[in-house]
């Protein structure tokens, strides 16, 4: 039996449904009221482009931009060991401004300089640890390795120097901690960056420094420096280097790390979305590999785990700052 034409009312109804479906496909979905993010997110980094915190921030930014379908911009504001950018995050009144910070910004910055315009204990919302790295104790190639290195340091009776990237840096405070545990004394010489520290080591101007493996190991493998040991446990970043504990000096707690924070009072919607998406983005194989290539080990954690780490390290390094009267004003 031949089909009958549809009544005009029904035809108009179907036409309206078809037009609505086509419109829905043509227009991107908009975030629901109260959803986060509503617009571009900015990641402030207190170090220049190409630095290890910057590289971690860019891996994170690119992954989050893909997940959210919104721009995530890395804004480099170097200066004062990352504290300029950290202060800008603490003072932000915008829930779309976040910061990628390092250990000292959250643990010892205020102890080293009480005049800083932010209080790490109250002015940030902790979001997640992002990545960590041990430090490798390196020395001029002519010095002995293992436990013999520390015996030589004790015999030097205060005549040795050690280098770091600046007063109050993790490398500086770590060497102060090591002196107490290994029973030797050396003079601190601050430099403007790890490349200058490594140059001084090769030249024999300093007898030790704690340096990220990604920077030190090429010189160690070339025979120009000697690796004495790693802080923490064995690491894929320098698999041939034993922990310092095997030379009789335990430095298990000391690492460099980078973390994601927001201003105090960051909304619950933002915290929930970040807690869900940051670990997922960083655990993707390509992101993990890029972090490794930049000298980082992936270590995405909960906000609570980051809080506990900040507290523990603040106690450890804060005691060194207080006992040695160290100031970085």
Secondary structure as GFF3:
##gff-version 3
##sequence-region A 1 329
A	DSSP	alpha_helix	8	26	.	.	.	ID=ss1
A	DSSP	beta_strand	41	45	.	.	.	ID=ss2
A	DSSP	alpha_helix	52	68	.	.	.	ID=ss3
A	DSSP	beta_strand	72	76	.	.	.	ID=ss4
A	DSSP	three_ten_helix	80	82	.	.	.	ID=ss5
A	DSSP	alpha_helix	83	91	.	.	.	ID=ss6
A	DSSP	beta_strand	97	102	.	.	.	ID=ss7
A	DSSP	alpha_helix	103	107	.	.	.	ID=ss8
A	DSSP	alpha_helix	109	112	.	.	.	ID=ss9
A	DSSP	beta_strand	124	133	.	.	.	ID=ss10
A	DSSP	beta_strand	135	140	.	.	.	ID=ss11
A	DSSP	alpha_helix	146	156	.	.	.	ID=ss12
A	DSSP	beta_strand	160	164	.	.	.	ID=ss13
A	DSSP	alpha_helix	170	182	.	.	.	ID=ss14
A	DSSP	beta_strand	186	190	.	.	.	ID=ss15
A	DSSP	alpha_helix	194	202	.	.	.	ID=ss16
A	DSSP	beta_strand	208	212	.	.	.	ID=ss17
A	DSSP	alpha_helix	213	221	.	.	.	ID=ss18
A	DSSP	beta_strand	225	230	.	.	.	ID=ss19
A	DSSP	three_ten_helix	236	238	.	.	.	ID=ss20
A	DSSP	three_ten_helix	244	247	.	.	.	ID=ss21
A	DSSP	beta_strand	256	263	.	.	.	ID=ss22
A	DSSP	alpha_helix	268	282	.	.	.	ID=ss23
A	DSSP	alpha_helix	285	293	.	.	.	ID=ss24
A	DSSP	beta_strand	297	298	.	.	.	ID=ss25
A	DSSP	alpha_helix	303	324	.	.	.	ID=ss26
###
